């Protein structure tokens, strides 16, 4: 008995839709949050599993806190954009993927280290901006590798 195989292309499409929908929900929840709609509550509850949601470290929209902190906002926004960008061009195995992801993580790691050392408080805008490369590269890589995996005779190995 063999297990059914889900198409990597379908997974790439679903990942792109999920990333885009989640990012949209993060920004639309505060708009619906004034009335505390069930949708806004679900977004905030879901986000609470992956983010501390501290008010002082979160952006606000129309007086309502976004469902995630500034750093997570940057990660999710850029991740969705990276996933969308991965559909541009030919699906090829990216080279030096490990190096790319490590380099993309450096700005986030630096802001994290500065905060934890107590040297400075970089603020929400800098936290979000530092997270943009990591989010964009991650979203792009996941979708691009799934697109490559769909091609016959290829194996998208991270190098």
N, C-alpha and C positions, 0 to 999 in steps of 0.2 A: 504494500500500500504506500503510495507516494503522496507527499503533502502538496497541496496546490501552491503554485508559485505566483506571487503578486508581481505584476509588471513593474519594473523599476521606473518606467515612464509615468505610470499611474501614481506611484509613490512620490515622484518628483512633483507632479501636479498637485497632489494632496498636501505635500509639505509647503509648497508655494502658497496655496490657498489658505492653509492654516496659519502660516506666518503673517500673511497679509490681513487676514480676518482678526487675529489676535491683536495685532498692532492697531487696527482700526477700533477694536473694542476698547483698548486702553484709552484712546482719545475720546471716544464717544460716551463712555461710562460717566465721566464727570458731567456731561451735558444732561444725561438722564438722571444723574445722581441727586440733583436738587429735589426731585420727587421721590428719590430712593426706589426707583423702579426695580422689579425683580431682576432684570437684565444687568443693571449696574451692580446689584448685590452679588450676582453670580460672578461677574468679572472681578470684583474686589475679593471675593472669597477664593476664587481660583488663583489669583495673583498672590494671595497671602501664603500659599504653599511654596512659592519660589522667591519671594521678596519680603524684606522686613517692613516695607511700607511706612517708614518713618516720615511723618509730616514735614519735618525740617529738611529732609533729603529728597523730597519729591517736588515735581512741578505741579502747578495748580492751573486749572482752566475754569474760568468763570467762578472763581472762589472755591472750587472743589478740587481735592487732591486727586492726581492721577493714580491709577491702581498700582503702579510700581514706582520705585525710586528713580532718581535721575539717571543713574548708571544703567539700570534695567531698561529705562525708556530708550536710551541710546542703543543698547544691544538689540532690542526688539525692532526698533525703527530701521536700523541699518541691516539687520538680519532679513527683514522682509524685502528691503531694497536689493540686497545681495541675491536673494532667491529669485527675484524678478529678473535681475541682470544676468543670471546664469542661463536664462533662456535665449539670450542674444548670442549669435554666432554659432559656429559648429561645435558639437559636443566632442571635446577632446580631453584626454586625461591631462589635468594640470600637472606641471612639473614642480618639484620641490614643495609639495604641499605642507609637509611638516614645518619647514622653514617659514613658509608664508603664514601659517597659523600662529607660530611662536612670535614672529615679528609683529603680527597684528595684535597680539595680547600684551605687548610691552607697554603701550600707553595706559591701559587699564591696570596692569600690575604696578606701574609707577605711582598712579594716583592712590591705589590701595595701600602701597607701602608708605607713602607720605602721610596718609590718614592714620594708619595704625601706629606709626612711629610718634605721632603727635606733633610732627613738624609743622603741619599746616592743614587747613580745611580748604580743599580745592573748590568747593561749591558745586552746586548741581549742574551748572552749564559745563564746567570743565569735566566733571564726572561723565556726563552724557557724551561730550565730544571725544573723550578718551576711549569710550566704549564703542564708538562708531567703527573703527577699523576691525575690531574683533567680531562684531555683529555682522558686518558686510562680508568679510572673508568667510565666516562660518556659513552664513546663508548661501553664499555663492558656491562654496565647496560642496556642501551637502547636495544641493540640487544638481550641480554640474557632474558630480560623481555618479549620481543616480541616472542622469542622462547618458553618460558614457556606458554605464553598466547595461543599458538597453541594447547597445550595439552588439551584433553577433561577434563572437570570438574575442571580446574584450573583458578584462577584469580590472576594475578601477581600484588599484592598490595605492594606498597613501605612501608616498616616498619622501 
